[in-house]
Amino acid sequence: MPTLAELQQFARYHLVRRVYDHPARDPELEVVTLGYDPKAFEAEVRSFEGRFAVREALRGSYRGASWPVLEVESKPSSEARRRRVLVLSGVHGNEQAGILSVVPLLEQLYAERASLANVAVRVLTPVNAVGAAEVSRFNGEGYDINRDFRRFYTAEARLVRDALESFRPDIVLSLHEGPQDASFVFANARCDVEQVKRWLSEIEAKGTTLARKDYFGSMLPSPGLSPSTAASRLVVRLWANTLGMMAANGYCDERGIPELTLESSWKSPDRAARLRAHVDLCMAVVRTLARQ
């Protein structure tokens, strides 16, 4: 039986779009931080200019400081691009592995650029730039961006919506973390479940531990995989129609776009393992598309 505190926490994260009026921290989550430094991260990402197209897509401000959301895209080649992958990093600013994994991901994409030339990859990072700087799940106004894909009140959710419209990705990879003991993915109804299982087997072989339960404590039907079901889609519709809330996963489903939300464990102190899950999944997806 859940405690009152657990029920209040559930309501705060799943039933309310605007929880606070500022990017509040939630120490009770016991997130193990990984030393994210917003200035250092921005400099590292901008250093890829020349190898990738890098631009500032949005800027968020809080308490006199402002932080950019950077858009990084693989450069066009002479070969026609056939497939597109959109990576969303740092939608929740306190989930640092999904942000810090961007640098090793870009390094790997560039190292394999010859074999991946027919796949365009665009990364938005950190989508919640203020939340990342403040180590907060929420944006500068206290909104949970990943509950705003119905009303699009936040500039960050609108940025993602615009990227979906302009870039027209074949798949979206959203890099998150959660309180479970190992990594798993939410796969929306547009995903090929058997292909997702192959990607998960690939990252497991490279060292990522796959969860047997999701962060609600429910058993997963396959290690590391929480697939869309008729019941989960009904909940998403009710959530959207009654509370006006939707996550990126559900919004992509409505638009007919496959979306995988990777949840590594924020409880682990192993920085390399947490980042590896994100990099390896992204690379597995891009390599598969490059072969098609």
NUMIVO-731700 format. One line per 8 residues: for each residue x, y, z of C-alpha. Coordinates in steps of 0.2 Angstrom, whole numbers. Each point is the difference from the previous one (the first is absolute). Layout:
REM residues N
X Y Z  ...
***
This chain:
REM residues 292
0 0 0  8 17 -5  3 12 13  -8 18 0  17 7 -5  1 -12 -14  -17 5 -6  4 18 1
16 -3 -10  -9 -9 -13  -13 14 -2  14 13 -1  9 -9 -14  -15 -7 -10  -16 10 4  7 18 0
8 10 -15  6 14 11  6 -6 16  9 16 6  3 17 -6  19 -3 -2  12 -14 -4  -1 -8 17
11 -14 5  -7 -16 7  13 -8 12  -12 -14 6  3 -8 -17  18 -3 5  6 3 -18  19 -4 -1
7 15 -9  14 -2 -12  8 17 1  -8 9 -15  7 17 -3  -11 11 -12  14 11 -6  12 -14 -2
-13 -11 -9  -5 15 -12  19 2 -4  2 -18 -4  -15 -1 -11  4 16 -9  18 -8 -3  -8 -12 -13
-4 15 -11  8 -5 -17  -3 -18 3  -18 3 2  -12 14 -2  -2 9 17  -12 14 4  -10 7 14
-18 -5 -2  -7 8 16  6 9 16  -8 -1 17  3 12 14  -1 -1 19  7 11 14  10 11 -12
8 -14 -9  -4 -7 -17  4 -17 -7  -2 -6 -18  -8 -16 -8  12 -5 -13  -5 -9 -16  13 -11 -7
-2 -8 -17  11 -11 -11  5 9 -16  -7 -5 -17  10 -11 -11  0 -2 -18  -11 -16 2  -18 4 2
-6 -2 18  -13 -13 2  -3 -2 18  -1 12 15  2 -2 19  -4 14 12  8 -2 17  -8 10 15
12 2 14  -3 8 17  -19 2 0  1 -2 18  15 10 6  5 -10 15  2 -16 -11  18 3 -4
5 -16 -9  -11 5 -14  9 17 -2  18 -5 3  -2 -15 -12  -1 12 -14  18 4 -2  6 -19 -1
-15 -2 -12  6 13 -12  17 -6 1  -6 -18 -5  -11 7 -14  14 10 -7  12 -15 1  -12 -11 -10
-6 14 -11  5 -9 -16  -11 -15 3  -14 11 7  -1 12 -14  -17 -4 -5  -7 4 17  -3 18 6
1 2 19  -6 15 9  2 2 19  -8 13 11  9 3 16  -4 3 14  -18 3 -5  -3 6 18
15 12 1  -5 9 15  -5 -16 9  17 -8 -4  9 15 7  -10 0 16  0 -19 1  -19 0 -1
-13 -11 -9  -10 16 -3  3 15 -12  3 18 5  -18 2 4  -3 -16 9  -8 -10 -14  4 -18 -4
3 1 -18  -3 -18 -3  -18 3 6  -3 14 -12  -2 -9 -17  -18 4 0  -2 18 3  18 6 -5
1 13 13  18 -1 2  13 7 -13  10 -17 2  -15 -11 -5  -4 12 -15  18 -2 -5  -1 -19 0
-17 1 -9  8 12 -14  15 -12 -1  -12 -15 -4  -8 10 -13  15 7 -9  12 -15 2  -13 -14 -3
9 -13 10  -2 -19 -4  3 -3 19  2 11 16  11 -5 14  -3 9 17  14 -2 13  -7 -1 17
4 -8 17  -10 -7 14  0 -8 18  0 -18 -6  15 -11 2  5 -2 -18  -4 6 -17  -16 -2 -10
-9 8 -15  -18 6 -2  -4 -4 -18  -15 8 -8  -13 -9 -11  9 5 -16  16 -9 5  4 -18 -7
1 -9 16  11 -14 -7  13 13 -6  0 8 17  4 -16 8  14 -3 -12  7 18 5  -2 -4 18
9 -17 -2  14 10 -9  2 13 14  -1 -14 13  15 -9 -9  10 16 2  -2 1 18  -17 8 4
-11 -9 14  -18 -1 -6  -13 3 13  -13 -14 4  -12 13 8  -5 18 -5  1 14 12  -18 -3 5
6 -17 6  -10 -10 -14  8 -15 -8  6 3 -17  -6 -13 -13  18 -1 -7  16 6 8  2 19 -2
-16 2 -11  -16 9 5  -10 -1 -16  -16 10 -4  -16 -10 4  -19 3 -2  -1 4 18  15 12 0
-7 9 -15  -17 2 8  9 8 15  9 12 -11  -16 5 -8  -9 3 16  15 9 7  0 12 -15
-19 2 -1  -3 3 19  16 9 6  6 7 -17  17 -9 3  10 -11 -12  18 -5 -1  11 0 -16
-2 -19 -1  -19 2 -2  1 15 -11  12 -9 -12  -13 -14 0  -14 11 -6  11 7 -14  5 -18 -6
18 1 6  9 -14 9  7 6 17  11 -8 12  2 8 18  16 -8 8  0 0 19  17 -3 7
1 -1 19  4 16 9  4 -10 16  16 -7 -7  17 9 4  8 -8 -15  1 15 -13  7 -10 -14
-14 -13 1  -14 13 1  7 9 -16  4 -16 -9  -18 -5 0  -5 15 -9  14 1 -13  -1 -19 -4
-19 1 -3  1 15 -11  14 -8 -10  -9 -16 -2  -15 9 -7  10 11 -12  11 -15 -6  -16 -10 -4
-8 14 -10  17 2 -9  -2 -18 -6  -17 2 -6
***
